[in-house]
Amino acid sequence: MNQAKIRNFCIIAHIDHGKSTIADRMMELTDTVSRREMKSQLLDSMDLEREKGITIKLTPVQMQWQGYQLNLIDTPGHVDFSYEVSRSLQAVETAVLVVDATQGIQAQTLANVYLALEQDLYIIPVINKVDLPAADVEKVQNQIINLLGCATEDIIPVSAKTGYNIEKILDRIVEKAPEPRKLNDGGVTSDTRALIFDSYFDDYRGVVLYVRIFDGQIDKNSEIRMMATATNGLALEVGALTPKMAPHDNLQAGEIGYIVTNLKTTREAKVGDTVTLAKHPATEPLPGYKNVLPFVYAGFFPVSNDQYDDLKEAVEKLAMSDSALVFEPENSPVLGFGLRIGFLGLLHMDIIKERLEREFKLDLVITNPSTNYEVTTTDGDDLNIRSAADLPDLSTILEIREPWVKGEIILPQNMIGGVLNLINEKRGHQTNLSYIEDRAVIDFEAPMANLLTDFYDQLKSITSGYASFNYELSDYRPEDLVRLDFLVAGNRMDALSLMCHRSEADALGREITKKLKQVIPRQNYEVALQAAIGAKIIARETIGAYRKDVTVKIHTGDRDRKAKLLEKQKRGKARMKRFGKIDIPAEAFTVMLRRD
C-alpha cells in the first residue's frame, strides 16, 4: 500500500483511564468489528485483564478510515511492562495521550509521555470521561497544556463510553499525524528490517510475531532471521490483525502486522529484536534492543510435592509465551521441591501466580518476594544472588550491591509531608519537587528491596488513594547489607531468610517474629521464634505451650503426688520438643506482604 496512506499510532495512558474502551469505539466507528461481534474491552483477551481492568498484553489492530490504513497498538499501562511500551512507541509515529477528566495526569501518564517524546512522536492529547459528573475538564486541560505546551484547541474532549468525539481523534490522525518514517535515507532498500514489538506462543501454530516493517518487505514462506538471537525461522504466514488474523501475500515497509513462524519458544524471538531475511540479511539491526532481566524473585512451591512436576511443566508452558520469565529449581527443607521464578515486577508476579492457579489448577505456597544482589568476593569473583539463602559466607564477601530505583510520585499538594516521611523510612531520598497545576511531582531514589512489599499500600493509605507511583531501575550501589535469618524451635528456615540493611535489621527482626507468632499455631510444647544475623540472636518471641492440667484427677491435697505428675509432664514435653515437628502454615512464608 502507498505509505502516504498509512498512519501508525498507539494509545498511551495511566491504568484505568479508558484507552481500551477508546480502542473499542474506534473499531466500531471504522466498521472493523461488527456490532454483533463487539464486546467490552475487545482487545483485552485474557480474563485477568477484564477482571483487573488493565491491559497486560499489547494488541495491534488494523482499521480503515476515509481511505487511510490506520494501525493501532493498544499498549499496557503498568510500570512492569514499560519495555513493551517503549518498543510499541518505536513501532509508530503518533501517540494518542489519554487523560481521565476525573483524575488528571498520573505518574504513568508522565512516564509514557517522556517515552513518546524520546521517540519524537506526534502527540494527540485527549481528555476522556468528560460526561461524568466528577469531571473537571478545565483543570485537566491546564495540566496537559503545562505538560506539553500545546494550545487548548489541540486537546480533544471525548467520552469513550458513549462514543462522543471519537471520530475527531480519527480525523486528527488522518490530517495531522505523519506518514510512516524511514530509518534510512534511501527509503525502501533490499535490506529488510522489521521490529518485533510483541511475540506469543500459540499451541497449534508456534511463535507468532507482531512486527512493524521499516525497510523492505517480508513475503509468505520466506526464510527469516532474528538478528539478536541469531535464530533462523520460516514465515509460514503473514498478514494484518482486524483484530482477527487476515492473511496477506506479504508485509511491506510502513505496515504493522503478524508473522506466524515455526519457532518453538519466544526466547528465540524476543521483544525489540530485528527481523531480516536469511538470504539477504541486513548489516545493522534496528536501535534500542535490550535483553530484559527480571529483578523480583519469589519461590513457588506446590502444597503437595506430588505436584512439583505439574508446576514445572506449567511454568515451562508460560515461559514459551513470556520471554521475561526466568526460573530455576529450588529446594527447601520445609517446603520441599519448588521453583525460584524471576519477574519484571510485583504485578507480573501476581499475574503468573493467578494463571498457574487458574489455568493449571495448582495449589501453591509463595515465599516473600525479594530482589537480586550483586556480590564481590575477596577472590575477585562477581556473583548475582537471587535469594538470601544463596549468600556465601560473610568472611568471603568484599562488597554487596543492591538495586536502587528512580521513582516518581504524583499527589495533591497538601499530602507532600507524609509521603516524604514515607520515602525517608524506606531509606530513600527526594531528588526533586515540582508542580503541575494543583498536583505535586516528587522525584526520589530508594532501594528496590524496600519498595517491594508494602510501599504502594502505605502510599495509598497516606494519600487516601490520590497518589500514583511510577519507577524504573537506576543502578546497583554498595550498602551495609546483612542476611537476616529466622529460626523456629532452633531450626533455621531458609525460605524465610531475607537481605536487609544493618540499620533496619533489629526492627525488622522484632516485627517479623511477632508476625510469625500470630500465624504459627501453638504446640504441646514451647516454641522459640528467633531472628539472627549470623550467630547473633537479635529478636525473640515465644509461642506458649498448650497446658493440660494433669493434677485434676488427684482428689487429695498431697503435694508430693502433684509434684510427681507435673515433673512427669515436664519430661514428656521436653521429649516432645526434642523429637516434635512443627507444622508451619503457608501464610508464614508471605508474612512480609502482611506487615502492619
Secondary structure, DSSP 8 states (H G I E B T S, - for coil): --GGGEEEEEEEESTTSSHHHHHHHHHHHTTSS-TTT--TTTT--SHHHHHHTS--S-EEEEEEETTEEEEEEE---SGGGHHHHHHHHHT-SEEEEEEETTT-S-HHHHHHHHHHHHTT-EEEEEEE-TTSTT--HHHHHHHHHHHH---GGG-EE-BTTTTBTHHHHHHHHHHHS-----SSTTSS-SS-EEEEEEEEEETTTEEEEEEEEEESEEETT-EEEETTTTEEEEEEEEEEESSSEEEESEEETT-EEEEEES-S-GGGS-TT-EEEESSS--SS--TT-------EEEEEEESSGGGHHHHHHHHHHHHHH-TT-EEEEEEETTTEEEEEEEESSHHHHHHHHHHHHHHS---EEE---B--EEEEETTS-EEEESSGGG---GGGEEEEEEEEEEEEEEEEGGGHHHHHHHHHHTT-EEEEEEEETTEEEEEEEEEHHHHSSSHHHHHHHHTTT--EEEEEEEEEEE--EEEEEEEETTEE-GGG-EEEEHHHHHHHHHHHHHHHHHHS---SS-EEEEEEETTEEEEEEEE------TTTT--S--HHHHHHHHHHHHHHHHHHHHH------GGGGGGGGG--
